[in-house]
Amino acid sequence: MAISKIEIAAIFDQLADLLEIKGKNPFKIIAYRNAVRTIKNMGTDL
């Protein structure tokens, strides 16, 4: 069973939310958010 890019992006988005709630490194949060945008904009599935 393959996981779609939308599902992967949602997981990364949730990780960013959790890191933000915990007050972790803001640069890591930004990196996760950038990964979400990149994955969503990819033309193919992963």
N, C-alpha and C positions, 0 to 999 in steps of 0.2 A: 504494500500500500504506500503510494507516494504522498508526500506532503507538498501542498501547493505553495507557491511563493507568497500568497496572501496569508496563509497560516504561519509561515516562518516569520513574515513581517510582524504579524500580531504577537508572536512570542517575544520577538526582540522589543517591541513596543511595551509589552508588559514588564520585561526586564528593566527597561529604562524607567518606567513608572515606579517600580519597586526601589531601584537605586535612588531615585529622586526623593521618595518618601523617607528613605533611610538617611538622607543627607550625604550621600557618597560623592565622590569626585565628579564635579560638573562636566569635566571634559570627557569622562567615560559615558556619561548620560548623553551628551551631544553626539558622541561616536555611535551609540546605539540608534539614536534618532536618525542620523545620517544613513546608517545601514538600512533602516526601515524604508526611507525614501528611495534609496538605490535599488533595493529588492523589488519594491512595488513598480518601479519604472523599467525594470528589465523586460525585454521582449519575449523571453522564454522562461519556462519553469526551471527550477534548480534541480 
